[in-house]
Amino acid sequence: MATLTAQAIGLAGINPTYASAAAGGDKVSPGDRAFIHVKNGGGSSVTVTLTATASVRGQTVGNVTVSVPASGERMIGPLTSDLLAGPTDGLVAVGYSSATSVTIASLRI
């Protein structure tokens, strides 16, 4: 599991750096202007799971799942703290149904 550093997007533009998705998942910083960009270079769709840590009236909120199609990509966010920040480290846990041929960038505006 890797902790990815958020890359800031500015007026001059950005050429983001992508990391290979870790088989055991990754972690990113939450925020109202934070998101991830996931690219799937494989021949099958991949499910990305963001572990929800919030509860409403004592009921646990379900995890966020996003399907990334074969040879496709998805921007996922905002990664708000109230929904996704882990109770011990304050980071968002990102999991993958398969990490093969998947890359990810942590971004913020």
Salt bridges, closest charged atoms under 4 A:
GLU73 OE2 - HIS37 NE2 2.83
ASP89 OD2 - LYS27 NZ 2.55
